[in-house]
Amino acid sequence: MHHATTNRRLGLAAGVATHLLFVFTVWHLFWFLKEGRGAGSGGQEWGGLGFDIGLAVFFAAPHSVLLLPSVRKSLAKRIPQAFYGLFYTVVTCTSLLVVFGLWQGSEQVVWNLTGPLRLAVQAGFYASWAALFYSLHLTGLGYQTGLTPWLYWARRQQPPRRTFTPRGAYLLWRHPVYLSFMGLVWFTPRMSLDHVVLTAVWTVYLFVGSCLKDQRLAFYLGDSYRAYQATTPGFPLMPFGPLARRPLPEPASSTSDQSPAVAA
C-alpha cells in the first residue's frame, strides 16, 4: 500500500514537473527563434556552424524516432501508456534546451530587414505562433504534451479511444502544425548564417516528419486516413509527391469468372 501511494505521488509530480518544463522550454524557444544568438555569441565560424548542424539534427532525430510505432511499442513495455506523452515531452524539451544552451551562433548575416518589410516578417512570425497553437488545439494540445492521458490516470479513469475528425485548418491541409512551425524558422527579419543552418535542417525535418506522420496515421487509422489523404494535401502548393493528395488505388474490376463466394 505504501509503495503504491509513493508511486502515485511520483506520477502526479512527474505530470506537474513535465508541464512546467514545457512552459519553460516554449518561452526560451520563442526568444531563440525570434532573436537568435547574434554576433559575438562565441565559437569558431565554420567549426561552430558544423556544431550547430549537429545540434539541429540532435533535436530533429529523436523527435521523430520516438513516434515510430515500432519504437513506441518497444518502449511501452517499460513506460505505461499514461506516461508516454510525458516522456516524449521531456525528451523533446531537454533536447531543445541543449540546443539553446550550446548553440554557437554566427557573425555572418545573410539579410537584416528594415522598415515595412521587417514589420511584415515579424507579423508572419507572430502569426505562425498563433497558427501553431490553433492547430495543436484542433487535435488536442493535451495529447501533444501528454497532459490528457496523464489527467485520466490522475482521475483513475480509462481514457477514451482517440479519434481523428478533420476540422478547421485540417480541412485544408494534413499538417498545419508542421506548416506553422516552418513559419517560425523562416519568418526572421535577421537571417544570420547559423539561422540558415537551423532553417535548412529543420525544414528538411518538417518535410520528412510530415511523411512519417502520414505513415503513422495510416497505420493506426487505416482506410479512413487514406481517404483523407486522397482529398487533402499535406502542404499547400504540393501538386505531386508524398505530401500531395494521395489518390486511393482503383478497386479491382469485377470479372465474369468470379468465385461464388466473391460474387455473393
N, C-alpha and C positions, 0 to 999 in steps of 0.2 A: 504493500500500500504506500509506504513511504517512498519507494523507488518510483512508483507511478506518479505520485504527486510531484516529485522532483523533476521528472521528465516533462510533465505538463508545464511546470513553471519555466523550464528551459525553452520549451516550444513557444510559449507565449512571449518570452523575452526575445527569442530569435525573430519573431514576426515584427515586433516593435523596432528592434535594432536594425533589421533589414530595411525598413521603410524610412528610418532616419538616415541611413546610409544612402538610400535612393535620393532623397531630397537634397542631401549634401552634395551628391555627385551631379545632379541636374543643375544645381546652382553653379558649380565650377565648370560644367560643360558649356553653359550659356556664355560665361566670360571667356573661356578658352576659344570658342568658335567666333565670338564677337570681336575680341581684341588680339587673339593670338599671343605669341611671345614677343614679337617685335625685334628691333635691332638690339644688339648687345645682350642677348639672353644667354650667351655662353656657347662653347663648343666650337671646334674647327668646322669651317663652312661645309666642305664636301663630306668629311667624316661624320659631321653632325647630321647632314641630310640622310646619309646611309643609315645612321642610327634611328632617325625619325621614321624612315621607311619600315624598319623592323618593329618600331612601336606601333605604327598604324596597323600592320599585319597582326601584331600581338593582340590587339583588341578584336579585329575582324574574325580571326580564325575560330577561337573558342565560342564566340557569339553565335556562329552558325553551326559548329560541330555539335554543341550540346543539345541542339534541337533535332538532330537526326534521329529518326525512330529507333534505329539500332542502338545508338549511344544512349538514348533515353531509357530504352528497355533494359540495358545493362546496368545503368546507374540506379534504376528503380528498385533493384534488388537490395540496395543499401540506403536509398533515400525514399522515405514514404511519399506517396503521391501529393499529400497536402503540403509538403515542404519542398517539392522540386522547383516550383516557381521562385521560392525564396532563395534556394541555392543558385538558380540561374541568375537572379538579380544580383546576388552578392558577387558572383564571378564577373558579371558584366561591369558592375560599379568598381570593383577592385582593379580590373584591367584598365578601365578609363582613368582612374586615379593614378595608376602607374604611368600612363601616357602623359597626363598633365604634369606630373612631378618630374619626369625625366626628359620631356621634350626639349630639344636643343635650340630650335628657332633658327632664323637666318636674317642676315642684314640685307640680302638682295631682295628688292621689291619689283614685282612684275607690273603691278599697277597700283596707284593710290588715287582714288577718285575724289573729286571735289565738287562742290556746288550741287545743282539739282540731281545729277546722276548719282552722287554719293547718297543723297537722301532717298532716291528711288531704290537703290540696292539695300540700304538699311531697312526700308519698308518691306522689301522682299524677305529679309532675314526674320523680322518680327512676324510677318505673315506666315512664314514657314513654321515657326514655333506654334502659332495658333492652329495651323493645319495639322501639325503633328499631334497635339493633344486632342483635337477634334476627331482625328482618325482613330486614335487609341481609344477614345471614348466609345466610338461606334462598335468596336469589337470587345470592349471591356478592359479598361485600364487595369482593373484589379487582377485580371488574368495575366496581363503582361508583367506585373511586378510580383505575382504570387499572393497578393492580398486576398483575393476572393476564395481560393481553395483553403488558405490558412484560416480565414474567418469561419468557414464551415467547420473546420476542425476545432477551432476555439469554442464554437457553439455546440459541439458534439453532434453535428448534423451531417448527413450524407449529401455531398454536392450533386446537383443535377447534371445530367449528361450535357456537355457543351454542344451547342448547335451553331451553325453559320447561316445567317439570313442577310444577304446583301441589302444595304440601305445607305442613304447619303452618298458620300464620295465613292463608296464601293459599288454603286450602280454605274459609275463612270470608268473606274479603273480597279484592278485587282489589288494593287499595292500602294494605296495612298500614304501609308506610314513611311514606306521606303522613299517614296517620292518627296514627302515633306522633309525627311532627313537629308535628302540630296540638296534641297534648298538651303539647309543650314550650312553646308560646307561650300556651296557655290556662291551664295549671296554674301560677299565680303567686300567692303569698299577698299580694303588694303590687302592685296594678294601678294604676300611675301613668298619666297621660293619654298620655304618649308610648308606653307599652306597649300602650295601647288602639289607637293608630295602627299599631304593629307587628303586633299580633294581627289587626286588621281586614285590613290589606293582605296579610299572609302567609296568612291563612285563604282569602281570595279566590284568591291564587296557588295554594294547595294544591288547591282545587277545580278551577280551570282546568288546572293541571298534571296532575291525575289524568285529566281528559278527554283532554288531549293525549297522555298516555301510552297510554291505550286506543287512540287512533288510530294511534300509532306501532306498537304491538304487533300490532294488526290488520293493519297494512301489512306488517310483517316476517313475521308468523307465519300470517296468513291465517285459514282456516276453523277451525283448531284453537283460536285465541284467541277467535274469535267464539262458538264452542261454550262456551268457558269463561265468557265474558260472559253467556251465556244462563242459566247455573246459579249464578253467584256475583255478589253485588252489589259495587259499588266500595267503599262505606262501609256501616256499619250504619245502620238506620233510614232507608233510601232506598227508598220504595215506588214512586217514579216518577222520570223524568228520566234524563240520560245516565249517572249513577252508580248507577242501579238495575240490576237484571238486564235484559239486552237480549235479548229473545226472537229466535230465528232466524226469518228470513222463511219463510212457508209455501211448501213446494215446489209448483211448478206442477202442477195436476191434469192427469192424462192424459185425452186425448180420443180418440174413435174415428177421427178423421181424421189421426192421427199419420203422419208421413212414414215410409217403410220403414226409413230409417237410424236414426231415433229408436226406433221400435218394436223393432228388432232389438236 
